[in-house]
Amino acid sequence: MSLAPITPYSDQADSLPVNAEAIERRLHEIWRQIGSEPVSGELPIKVCLATCIIVTDTEGRSEAEELASQIARLHPSRILLVTVDDSVSEYTAYVATSCTRDPETHQTRCWEIIQIRSDQKSVCYLPGAVRSLVVESVPVVVVDYRPFQTTPELDATLARLTDFSFINAEVVPATLDRNTAMPFRWYRTFPARQLLGELFAAVRAKSPALLPVQFSFKRHEGNGSCTDLLFAWVLYRLSERGEITWNDRGVDVHLGDDVIRLVWREAGLLSEDLIEILFDNGSQASLLRSGRSDSSDVEYEAVYEHLALTRRLAEFPVSQYVISSLTDTAEFDEYTATCRVMMQYQIE
């Protein structure tokens, strides 16, 4: 089902003071205008399924703006786009509304985006501004594009308000509930995890008795490496069915009379291998990565004999990932369990 865009009712050209009363008053005026001008004879419907707070710095601004637009279309909400910009001297708000028409139901759905731009001097005012603009009757989602959280008061406020958090920092801060928060690093492993699942399903379909005996994970320094997360995730998945022992050769998972070993290997300078899998009949499978794992252009390939499966991160847009995680918390559960394994066994 596709949604046909409608020309937005935008007020982007006119700035407003960052004041909840002024912003709500201007939005009310715009909604009244929309209600008095039906589109193709249909009265638009204002929809607010969530409050989505997107926080960014100058570097992540274009991605944050694109995400705001995509989430609004897919999951109509009140979007608060907060930009902390060191290159400007302003503390200003802008509001806009837009609509899409469902060609099947002919329903026109509308939403609103509130942008707040702040310099470093005015960051201290952001916690109160954000609190006053949250719609309390719907879930609050925070997406933080900043690689470092450098605004303690704002960050603490977001932690108290949020129901779900997605952050660009390497790890989830202690102030957030790990059960409902995840870093972008975890999202970026999604195609790799999907491929491993598909690979083993294909192997089992061809040779039901075939068992893996060793996973070799390649250490890649820098380059957006995510093999630590994949190591912990595979160990978590295996540990659900067996007992774990550590030795100088690696980690052994005992599944009855069978043993599966997980080991680290140093990756070559130009190596694209992430994981090599050895099976009990001597055959091997590989998971390879082309490009940086923190790039949307990254591609993963799983290879076993004549089978080759590929997935690109771009096939799983962050907007769709965020929205699906709100209705199905399996990804949060998987990340929480993976983190528990990482801490328990000190995986780095």
VENUR-V839257 format. One record per backbone hydrogen bond with DSSP energy under -0.5 kcal/mol. NH is the residue of the N-H (numbers start at 0). CO is the residue of the C=O. Records with the same first field share a line. If there is no record, write none. Layout:
# VENUR-V839257
NH->CO / CO
This chain:
# VENUR-V839257
3->1 / 100
4->2
5->98
8->96
9->7
10->94
13->10
14->12
15->92
17->90
18->16
22->18
23->19
24->20
25->21
26->22
27->23
28->24
29->25
30->26
31->27
32->28
33->29
34->30
35->31
36->32 / 33
38->41
39->37
40->37
41->38
43->41
44->107
46->109
48->75
50->138
51->49 / 77
52->50 / 140
53->51 / 79
54->52 / 142
55->81
57->83
60->57
63->59
64->60
65->61
66->62
67->63
68->64
69->65
70->66
71->67
72->68
73->69
74->70
77->49
78->76 / 111
79->51 / 77
80->78 / 113
81->53 / 79
82->80 / 115
83->55 / 81
84->82 / 117
85->83
87->84
91->116
92->15
93->114
95->112
96->8
97->110
98->5
99->108
100->3
101->106
102->1 / 100
105->101
108->99 / 106
109->44
110->97
111->76
112->95
113->78
114->93 / 112
115->80
116->91
117->82
118->89
121->118
122->119
124->121
125->122
126->122
128->124
129->125
130->126
131->127
132->128 / 129
133->129 / 130
135->133
137->134
138->48
140->50 / 138
141->163
142->52
143->165
144->54 / 142
149->147
154->150
155->151
156->152
157->153
158->154
159->155
160->156
161->157
162->139
163->139
164->179
165->141
166->181
167->143
175->172
177->175
179->176
180->177
181->164
183->166
185->182
186->182
187->183
188->184 / 185
189->186
192->188
193->189
194->190
195->191
196->192
197->193
198->194
199->195
200->196
201->197
202->198
203->199
204->200
205->201
206->202
209->206
212->277
213->277
214->260
215->275
216->214 / 262
217->273
218->264
219->217
220->218
224->221
229->225
230->226
231->227
232->228
233->229
234->230
235->231
236->232
237->233
238->234
239->235
240->237
241->237
242->253
244->251
246->249
249->246
250->261
251->244
252->259
253->242 / 251
254->252 / 257
255->253
257->254
259->252
260->212
261->250
262->214
264->216
266->218
270->267
273->286
274->286
275->215
276->284
277->213
278->282
279->210
281->278
284->276
285->302
286->274
287->285 / 300
288->271
289->298
290->288
292->222
294->291
297->294
298->289
299->310
300->287
301->308
302->285
303->306
304->283
306->303
308->301
310->299
312->297
313->295
314->311
315->312
320->316
321->317
322->318
323->319
324->320
325->321 / 322
326->322
327->323
330->327
332->328
333->329
334->330
335->331
336->332
337->333
338->334
339->335
340->336
341->337
342->338
343->339
344->340
346->341
